[in-house]
Amino acid sequence: MKSMSFTPFTYWILATTLILTESCSRPPEFPDEPVIEYIGLSKNTIIQSRSSQLPQDTIEISFKFTDGDGNLGNADSVNILLTDSRDGFNHLFKIGEIPQLGAGRGIQGNIKLSLTNRSDTRYFCCTFPNTRLTCIASTNFPKDSLYYSIKIKDRAGNWSNTIKTENITILCQ
């Protein structure tokens, strides 16, 4: 029986083949329901939504998402729920359909929600004790604060986990 001998070139070919085989990326595996992770706010203080004479300002909320079956997004239905911590009011948003890229079914990415203090949006209205959102200036209550809870839904009706922003201070001018 004859023994096999390997030359340095043969070792190099074997090592390269192993490295290339191991480095081929497998698509990440995510749960079928969406999962979100809070990234942050662009800032945490804003003047309340009151009149068109005030300067317009925006706060961006950023978060990451994954969805294992790749069915997140649908321009025809609401799929982001943003809930005000003070009164439980829900602001509704839509994510357009997200195309799948690559061989796997799962998708991932980042979402930024831009909330302005325009008078027609009511994202940033001050509240006072025993009242609802008022958007009225008050010397007795110069500031208010809130945080938003956020969750998203895929086309199969699966809701994600819930994340929360840090506190946002509203200047009640």
Biotite code that builds the C-alpha atoms (Angstrom):
import biotite.structure as struc

atoms = struc.array([
    struc.Atom([0.000, 0.000, 0.000], chain_id="A", res_id=1, res_name="MET", atom_name="CA", element="C"),
    struc.Atom([1.374, 3.318, -1.030], chain_id="A", res_id=2, res_name="LYS", atom_name="CA", element="C"),
    struc.Atom([1.176, 6.305, 1.356], chain_id="A", res_id=3, res_name="SER", atom_name="CA", element="C"),
    struc.Atom([-0.057, 9.663, 0.183], chain_id="A", res_id=4, res_name="MET", atom_name="CA", element="C"),
    struc.Atom([2.190, 12.653, 0.539], chain_id="A", res_id=5, res_name="SER", atom_name="CA", element="C"),
    struc.Atom([0.975, 16.197, 0.498], chain_id="A", res_id=6, res_name="PHE", atom_name="CA", element="C"),
    struc.Atom([2.951, 19.063, -0.917], chain_id="A", res_id=7, res_name="THR", atom_name="CA", element="C"),
    struc.Atom([2.776, 22.573, 0.579], chain_id="A", res_id=8, res_name="PRO", atom_name="CA", element="C"),
    struc.Atom([0.612, 23.533, -2.393], chain_id="A", res_id=9, res_name="PHE", atom_name="CA", element="C"),
    struc.Atom([-1.891, 20.776, -1.517], chain_id="A", res_id=10, res_name="THR", atom_name="CA", element="C"),
    struc.Atom([-2.118, 22.073, 2.081], chain_id="A", res_id=11, res_name="TYR", atom_name="CA", element="C"),
    struc.Atom([-2.694, 25.571, 0.746], chain_id="A", res_id=12, res_name="TRP", atom_name="CA", element="C"),
    struc.Atom([-5.547, 24.328, -1.515], chain_id="A", res_id=13, res_name="ILE", atom_name="CA", element="C"),
    struc.Atom([-7.166, 22.428, 1.372], chain_id="A", res_id=14, res_name="LEU", atom_name="CA", element="C"),
    struc.Atom([-6.874, 25.389, 3.750], chain_id="A", res_id=15, res_name="ALA", atom_name="CA", element="C"),
    struc.Atom([-8.296, 27.811, 1.168], chain_id="A", res_id=16, res_name="THR", atom_name="CA", element="C"),
    struc.Atom([-11.206, 25.462, 0.438], chain_id="A", res_id=17, res_name="THR", atom_name="CA", element="C"),
    struc.Atom([-12.008, 25.156, 4.150], chain_id="A", res_id=18, res_name="LEU", atom_name="CA", element="C"),
    struc.Atom([-11.834, 28.927, 4.672], chain_id="A", res_id=19, res_name="ILE", atom_name="CA", element="C"),
    struc.Atom([-14.067, 29.616, 1.686], chain_id="A", res_id=20, res_name="LEU", atom_name="CA", element="C"),
    struc.Atom([-16.557, 26.956, 2.758], chain_id="A", res_id=21, res_name="THR", atom_name="CA", element="C"),
    struc.Atom([-16.742, 28.289, 6.310], chain_id="A", res_id=22, res_name="GLU", atom_name="CA", element="C"),
    struc.Atom([-16.934, 31.938, 5.223], chain_id="A", res_id=23, res_name="SER", atom_name="CA", element="C"),
    struc.Atom([-19.976, 31.454, 2.995], chain_id="A", res_id=24, res_name="CYS", atom_name="CA", element="C"),
    struc.Atom([-22.625, 33.367, 4.867], chain_id="A", res_id=25, res_name="SER", atom_name="CA", element="C"),
    struc.Atom([-25.762, 31.655, 5.931], chain_id="A", res_id=26, res_name="ARG", atom_name="CA", element="C"),
    struc.Atom([-28.813, 33.833, 6.208], chain_id="A", res_id=27, res_name="PRO", atom_name="CA", element="C"),
    struc.Atom([-29.479, 34.832, 9.813], chain_id="A", res_id=28, res_name="PRO", atom_name="CA", element="C"),
    struc.Atom([-32.332, 33.024, 11.544], chain_id="A", res_id=29, res_name="GLU", atom_name="CA", element="C"),
    struc.Atom([-34.931, 35.262, 13.177], chain_id="A", res_id=30, res_name="PHE", atom_name="CA", element="C"),
    struc.Atom([-38.257, 34.411, 14.837], chain_id="A", res_id=31, res_name="PRO", atom_name="CA", element="C"),
    struc.Atom([-41.328, 34.648, 12.564], chain_id="A", res_id=32, res_name="ASP", atom_name="CA", element="C"),
    struc.Atom([-42.811, 37.481, 14.617], chain_id="A", res_id=33, res_name="GLU", atom_name="CA", element="C"),
    struc.Atom([-41.120, 40.879, 14.338], chain_id="A", res_id=34, res_name="PRO", atom_name="CA", element="C"),
    struc.Atom([-38.602, 41.829, 17.014], chain_id="A", res_id=35, res_name="VAL", atom_name="CA", element="C"),
    struc.Atom([-37.663, 45.459, 17.600], chain_id="A", res_id=36, res_name="ILE", atom_name="CA", element="C"),
    struc.Atom([-34.820, 47.086, 19.524], chain_id="A", res_id=37, res_name="GLU", atom_name="CA", element="C"),
    struc.Atom([-34.772, 50.745, 20.553], chain_id="A", res_id=38, res_name="TYR", atom_name="CA", element="C"),
    struc.Atom([-31.865, 52.833, 19.222], chain_id="A", res_id=39, res_name="ILE", atom_name="CA", element="C"),
    struc.Atom([-32.687, 56.355, 20.440], chain_id="A", res_id=40, res_name="GLY", atom_name="CA", element="C"),
    struc.Atom([-34.125, 59.834, 19.963], chain_id="A", res_id=41, res_name="LEU", atom_name="CA", element="C"),
    struc.Atom([-32.558, 62.593, 17.887], chain_id="A", res_id=42, res_name="SER", atom_name="CA", element="C"),
    struc.Atom([-33.208, 64.883, 20.893], chain_id="A", res_id=43, res_name="LYS", atom_name="CA", element="C"),
    struc.Atom([-35.455, 64.854, 23.932], chain_id="A", res_id=44, res_name="ASN", atom_name="CA", element="C"),
    struc.Atom([-36.854, 68.427, 24.210], chain_id="A", res_id=45, res_name="THR", atom_name="CA", element="C"),
    struc.Atom([-39.339, 70.140, 21.887], chain_id="A", res_id=46, res_name="ILE", atom_name="CA", element="C"),
    struc.Atom([-41.752, 73.102, 21.901], chain_id="A", res_id=47, res_name="ILE", atom_name="CA", element="C"),
    struc.Atom([-45.371, 71.945, 21.988], chain_id="A", res_id=48, res_name="GLN", atom_name="CA", element="C"),
    struc.Atom([-47.648, 71.775, 18.937], chain_id="A", res_id=49, res_name="SER", atom_name="CA", element="C"),
    struc.Atom([-49.725, 74.907, 19.247], chain_id="A", res_id=50, res_name="ARG", atom_name="CA", element="C"),
    struc.Atom([-49.707, 77.334, 16.398], chain_id="A", res_id=51, res_name="SER", atom_name="CA", element="C"),
    struc.Atom([-48.209, 77.930, 13.004], chain_id="A", res_id=52, res_name="SER", atom_name="CA", element="C"),
    struc.Atom([-46.295, 80.948, 14.387], chain_id="A", res_id=53, res_name="GLN", atom_name="CA", element="C"),
    struc.Atom([-43.956, 78.734, 16.437], chain_id="A", res_id=54, res_name="LEU", atom_name="CA", element="C"),
    struc.Atom([-40.865, 77.310, 14.789], chain_id="A", res_id=55, res_name="PRO", atom_name="CA", element="C"),
    struc.Atom([-41.444, 73.854, 13.355], chain_id="A", res_id=56, res_name="GLN", atom_name="CA", element="C"),
    struc.Atom([-39.286, 71.207, 14.959], chain_id="A", res_id=57, res_name="ASP", atom_name="CA", element="C"),
    struc.Atom([-38.883, 67.431, 14.679], chain_id="A", res_id=58, res_name="THR", atom_name="CA", element="C"),
    struc.Atom([-37.862, 64.546, 16.899], chain_id="A", res_id=59, res_name="ILE", atom_name="CA", element="C"),
    struc.Atom([-36.786, 61.300, 15.245], chain_id="A", res_id=60, res_name="GLU", atom_name="CA", element="C"),
    struc.Atom([-37.297, 57.960, 16.972], chain_id="A", res_id=61, res_name="ILE", atom_name="CA", element="C"),
    struc.Atom([-34.968, 55.212, 15.704], chain_id="A", res_id=62, res_name="SER", atom_name="CA", element="C"),
    struc.Atom([-35.245, 51.466, 16.196], chain_id="A", res_id=63, res_name="PHE", atom_name="CA", element="C"),
    struc.Atom([-34.049, 48.218, 14.620], chain_id="A", res_id=64, res_name="LYS", atom_name="CA", element="C"),
    struc.Atom([-36.248, 45.362, 13.438], chain_id="A", res_id=65, res_name="PHE", atom_name="CA", element="C"),
    struc.Atom([-35.963, 41.732, 12.397], chain_id="A", res_id=66, res_name="THR", atom_name="CA", element="C"),
    struc.Atom([-38.674, 39.510, 10.930], chain_id="A", res_id=67, res_name="ASP", atom_name="CA", element="C"),
    struc.Atom([-37.944, 35.840, 10.317], chain_id="A", res_id=68, res_name="GLY", atom_name="CA", element="C"),
    struc.Atom([-40.605, 35.127, 7.709], chain_id="A", res_id=69, res_name="ASP", atom_name="CA", element="C"),
    struc.Atom([-39.973, 38.397, 5.854], chain_id="A", res_id=70, res_name="GLY", atom_name="CA", element="C"),
    struc.Atom([-43.588, 39.567, 5.793], chain_id="A", res_id=71, res_name="ASN", atom_name="CA", element="C"),
    struc.Atom([-43.174, 42.955, 7.415], chain_id="A", res_id=72, res_name="LEU", atom_name="CA", element="C"),
    struc.Atom([-44.692, 45.992, 5.779], chain_id="A", res_id=73, res_name="GLY", atom_name="CA", element="C"),
    struc.Atom([-47.898, 46.672, 3.933], chain_id="A", res_id=74, res_name="ASN", atom_name="CA", element="C"),
    struc.Atom([-48.823, 50.086, 2.608], chain_id="A", res_id=75, res_name="ALA", atom_name="CA", element="C"),
    struc.Atom([-52.541, 49.218, 2.879], chain_id="A", res_id=76, res_name="ASP", atom_name="CA", element="C"),
    struc.Atom([-52.754, 48.739, 6.644], chain_id="A", res_id=77, res_name="SER", atom_name="CA", element="C"),
    struc.Atom([-51.459, 50.220, 9.867], chain_id="A", res_id=78, res_name="VAL", atom_name="CA", element="C"),
    struc.Atom([-48.452, 48.343, 11.176], chain_id="A", res_id=79, res_name="ASN", atom_name="CA", element="C"),
    struc.Atom([-46.713, 50.682, 13.649], chain_id="A", res_id=80, res_name="ILE", atom_name="CA", element="C"),
    struc.Atom([-48.422, 51.614, 16.898], chain_id="A", res_id=81, res_name="LEU", atom_name="CA", element="C"),
    struc.Atom([-46.967, 54.560, 18.832], chain_id="A", res_id=82, res_name="LEU", atom_name="CA", element="C"),
    struc.Atom([-48.674, 54.973, 22.246], chain_id="A", res_id=83, res_name="THR", atom_name="CA", element="C"),
    struc.Atom([-48.524, 58.155, 24.371], chain_id="A", res_id=84, res_name="ASP", atom_name="CA", element="C"),
    struc.Atom([-47.606, 57.294, 27.976], chain_id="A", res_id=85, res_name="SER", atom_name="CA", element="C"),
    struc.Atom([-49.851, 60.007, 29.449], chain_id="A", res_id=86, res_name="ARG", atom_name="CA", element="C"),
    struc.Atom([-53.239, 59.027, 28.108], chain_id="A", res_id=87, res_name="ASP", atom_name="CA", element="C"),
    struc.Atom([-52.712, 55.850, 26.065], chain_id="A", res_id=88, res_name="GLY", atom_name="CA", element="C"),
    struc.Atom([-53.578, 57.589, 22.775], chain_id="A", res_id=89, res_name="PHE", atom_name="CA", element="C"),
    struc.Atom([-52.339, 55.604, 19.765], chain_id="A", res_id=90, res_name="ASN", atom_name="CA", element="C"),
    struc.Atom([-50.681, 57.274, 16.793], chain_id="A", res_id=91, res_name="HIS", atom_name="CA", element="C"),
    struc.Atom([-50.808, 54.965, 13.775], chain_id="A", res_id=92, res_name="LEU", atom_name="CA", element="C"),
    struc.Atom([-48.202, 54.602, 11.034], chain_id="A", res_id=93, res_name="PHE", atom_name="CA", element="C"),
    struc.Atom([-47.611, 52.409, 7.994], chain_id="A", res_id=94, res_name="LYS", atom_name="CA", element="C"),
    struc.Atom([-44.494, 50.617, 6.803], chain_id="A", res_id=95, res_name="ILE", atom_name="CA", element="C"),
    struc.Atom([-44.476, 49.992, 3.069], chain_id="A", res_id=96, res_name="GLY", atom_name="CA", element="C"),
    struc.Atom([-43.703, 46.441, 1.936], chain_id="A", res_id=97, res_name="GLU", atom_name="CA", element="C"),
    struc.Atom([-40.044, 45.580, 2.423], chain_id="A", res_id=98, res_name="ILE", atom_name="CA", element="C"),
    struc.Atom([-38.468, 43.475, -0.341], chain_id="A", res_id=99, res_name="PRO", atom_name="CA", element="C"),
    struc.Atom([-36.488, 40.390, 0.635], chain_id="A", res_id=100, res_name="GLN", atom_name="CA", element="C"),
    struc.Atom([-32.852, 40.451, -0.363], chain_id="A", res_id=101, res_name="LEU", atom_name="CA", element="C"),
    struc.Atom([-30.613, 37.420, -0.653], chain_id="A", res_id=102, res_name="GLY", atom_name="CA", element="C"),
    struc.Atom([-31.373, 33.740, -0.218], chain_id="A", res_id=103, res_name="ALA", atom_name="CA", element="C"),
    struc.Atom([-33.019, 33.795, 3.224], chain_id="A", res_id=104, res_name="GLY", atom_name="CA", element="C"),
    struc.Atom([-36.584, 34.675, 4.093], chain_id="A", res_id=105, res_name="ARG", atom_name="CA", element="C"),
    struc.Atom([-35.694, 36.874, 7.070], chain_id="A", res_id=106, res_name="GLY", atom_name="CA", element="C"),
    struc.Atom([-35.331, 40.630, 6.888], chain_id="A", res_id=107, res_name="ILE", atom_name="CA", element="C"),
    struc.Atom([-33.756, 43.218, 9.141], chain_id="A", res_id=108, res_name="GLN", atom_name="CA", element="C"),
    struc.Atom([-33.237, 46.943, 9.102], chain_id="A", res_id=109, res_name="GLY", atom_name="CA", element="C"),
    struc.Atom([-33.761, 50.262, 10.844], chain_id="A", res_id=110, res_name="ASN", atom_name="CA", element="C"),
    struc.Atom([-36.840, 52.472, 11.061], chain_id="A", res_id=111, res_name="ILE", atom_name="CA", element="C"),
    struc.Atom([-36.923, 56.203, 11.801], chain_id="A", res_id=112, res_name="LYS", atom_name="CA", element="C"),
    struc.Atom([-40.186, 57.886, 12.771], chain_id="A", res_id=113, res_name="LEU", atom_name="CA", element="C"),
    struc.Atom([-40.147, 61.672, 12.352], chain_id="A", res_id=114, res_name="SER", atom_name="CA", element="C"),
    struc.Atom([-42.570, 63.474, 14.666], chain_id="A", res_id=115, res_name="LEU", atom_name="CA", element="C"),
    struc.Atom([-43.058, 67.196, 14.155], chain_id="A", res_id=116, res_name="THR", atom_name="CA", element="C"),
    struc.Atom([-44.578, 69.817, 16.399], chain_id="A", res_id=117, res_name="ASN", atom_name="CA", element="C"),
    struc.Atom([-46.884, 71.112, 13.656], chain_id="A", res_id=118, res_name="ARG", atom_name="CA", element="C"),
    struc.Atom([-50.240, 72.167, 15.074], chain_id="A", res_id=119, res_name="SER", atom_name="CA", element="C"),
    struc.Atom([-52.103, 69.509, 13.034], chain_id="A", res_id=120, res_name="ASP", atom_name="CA", element="C"),
    struc.Atom([-50.107, 66.518, 14.361], chain_id="A", res_id=121, res_name="THR", atom_name="CA", element="C"),
    struc.Atom([-50.668, 66.654, 18.149], chain_id="A", res_id=122, res_name="ARG", atom_name="CA", element="C"),
    struc.Atom([-47.616, 64.524, 18.932], chain_id="A", res_id=123, res_name="TYR", atom_name="CA", element="C"),
    struc.Atom([-46.364, 67.124, 21.382], chain_id="A", res_id=124, res_name="PHE", atom_name="CA", element="C"),
    struc.Atom([-49.252, 68.777, 23.235], chain_id="A", res_id=125, res_name="CYS", atom_name="CA", element="C"),
    struc.Atom([-48.979, 69.668, 26.914], chain_id="A", res_id=126, res_name="CYS", atom_name="CA", element="C"),
    struc.Atom([-51.375, 68.231, 29.454], chain_id="A", res_id=127, res_name="THR", atom_name="CA", element="C"),
    struc.Atom([-52.281, 69.679, 32.813], chain_id="A", res_id=128, res_name="PHE", atom_name="CA", element="C"),
    struc.Atom([-53.651, 67.974, 35.933], chain_id="A", res_id=129, res_name="PRO", atom_name="CA", element="C"),
    struc.Atom([-57.210, 66.700, 35.385], chain_id="A", res_id=130, res_name="ASN", atom_name="CA", element="C"),
    struc.Atom([-57.234, 67.685, 31.689], chain_id="A", res_id=131, res_name="THR", atom_name="CA", element="C"),
    struc.Atom([-56.623, 66.041, 28.346], chain_id="A", res_id=132, res_name="ARG", atom_name="CA", element="C"),
    struc.Atom([-54.218, 67.248, 25.674], chain_id="A", res_id=133, res_name="LEU", atom_name="CA", element="C"),
    struc.Atom([-54.674, 70.966, 25.411], chain_id="A", res_id=134, res_name="THR", atom_name="CA", element="C"),
    struc.Atom([-51.823, 72.536, 23.422], chain_id="A", res_id=135, res_name="CYS", atom_name="CA", element="C"),
    struc.Atom([-52.358, 75.706, 25.464], chain_id="A", res_id=136, res_name="ILE", atom_name="CA", element="C"),
    struc.Atom([-49.491, 77.746, 26.876], chain_id="A", res_id=137, res_name="ALA", atom_name="CA", element="C"),
    struc.Atom([-49.394, 77.797, 30.675], chain_id="A", res_id=138, res_name="SER", atom_name="CA", element="C"),
    struc.Atom([-47.300, 79.728, 33.161], chain_id="A", res_id=139, res_name="THR", atom_name="CA", element="C"),
    struc.Atom([-48.453, 77.352, 35.925], chain_id="A", res_id=140, res_name="ASN", atom_name="CA", element="C"),
    struc.Atom([-47.238, 74.287, 34.004], chain_id="A", res_id=141, res_name="PHE", atom_name="CA", element="C"),
    struc.Atom([-44.270, 75.348, 31.834], chain_id="A", res_id=142, res_name="PRO", atom_name="CA", element="C"),
    struc.Atom([-43.224, 71.769, 30.963], chain_id="A", res_id=143, res_name="LYS", atom_name="CA", element="C"),
    struc.Atom([-44.747, 68.375, 30.361], chain_id="A", res_id=144, res_name="ASP", atom_name="CA", element="C"),
    struc.Atom([-43.117, 65.031, 29.619], chain_id="A", res_id=145, res_name="SER", atom_name="CA", element="C"),
    struc.Atom([-44.027, 61.769, 27.986], chain_id="A", res_id=146, res_name="LEU", atom_name="CA", element="C"),
    struc.Atom([-42.499, 58.686, 26.484], chain_id="A", res_id=147, res_name="TYR", atom_name="CA", element="C"),
    struc.Atom([-43.781, 56.628, 23.599], chain_id="A", res_id=148, res_name="TYR", atom_name="CA", element="C"),
    struc.Atom([-44.278, 52.847, 23.573], chain_id="A", res_id=149, res_name="SER", atom_name="CA", element="C"),
    struc.Atom([-43.799, 51.316, 20.134], chain_id="A", res_id=150, res_name="ILE", atom_name="CA", element="C"),
    struc.Atom([-44.697, 47.989, 18.552], chain_id="A", res_id=151, res_name="LYS", atom_name="CA", element="C"),
    struc.Atom([-45.012, 46.792, 14.965], chain_id="A", res_id=152, res_name="ILE", atom_name="CA", element="C"),
    struc.Atom([-47.136, 44.169, 13.219], chain_id="A", res_id=153, res_name="LYS", atom_name="CA", element="C"),
    struc.Atom([-46.354, 41.946, 10.241], chain_id="A", res_id=154, res_name="ASP", atom_name="CA", element="C"),
    struc.Atom([-48.783, 40.908, 7.481], chain_id="A", res_id=155, res_name="ARG", atom_name="CA", element="C"),
    struc.Atom([-49.620, 37.653, 9.328], chain_id="A", res_id=156, res_name="ALA", atom_name="CA", element="C"),
    struc.Atom([-50.907, 39.730, 12.263], chain_id="A", res_id=157, res_name="GLY", atom_name="CA", element="C"),
    struc.Atom([-47.972, 38.955, 14.573], chain_id="A", res_id=158, res_name="ASN", atom_name="CA", element="C"),
    struc.Atom([-47.128, 41.831, 16.920], chain_id="A", res_id=159, res_name="TRP", atom_name="CA", element="C"),
    struc.Atom([-43.564, 42.528, 17.972], chain_id="A", res_id=160, res_name="SER", atom_name="CA", element="C"),
    struc.Atom([-42.297, 43.106, 21.464], chain_id="A", res_id=161, res_name="ASN", atom_name="CA", element="C"),
    struc.Atom([-42.898, 46.611, 22.878], chain_id="A", res_id=162, res_name="THR", atom_name="CA", element="C"),
    struc.Atom([-40.095, 49.147, 23.260], chain_id="A", res_id=163, res_name="ILE", atom_name="CA", element="C"),
    struc.Atom([-40.149, 52.536, 24.998], chain_id="A", res_id=164, res_name="LYS", atom_name="CA", element="C"),
    struc.Atom([-38.407, 55.804, 24.237], chain_id="A", res_id=165, res_name="THR", atom_name="CA", element="C"),
    struc.Atom([-36.741, 57.773, 26.967], chain_id="A", res_id=166, res_name="GLU", atom_name="CA", element="C"),
    struc.Atom([-38.693, 60.757, 28.356], chain_id="A", res_id=167, res_name="ASN", atom_name="CA", element="C"),
    struc.Atom([-39.386, 63.636, 26.004], chain_id="A", res_id=168, res_name="ILE", atom_name="CA", element="C"),
    struc.Atom([-39.775, 67.094, 27.571], chain_id="A", res_id=169, res_name="THR", atom_name="CA", element="C"),
    struc.Atom([-42.372, 69.357, 25.999], chain_id="A", res_id=170, res_name="ILE", atom_name="CA", element="C"),
    struc.Atom([-41.970, 73.106, 26.526], chain_id="A", res_id=171, res_name="LEU", atom_name="CA", element="C"),
    struc.Atom([-45.517, 74.444, 27.045], chain_id="A", res_id=172, res_name="CYS", atom_name="CA", element="C"),
    struc.Atom([-44.953, 77.937, 25.582], chain_id="A", res_id=173, res_name="GLN", atom_name="CA", element="C"),
])
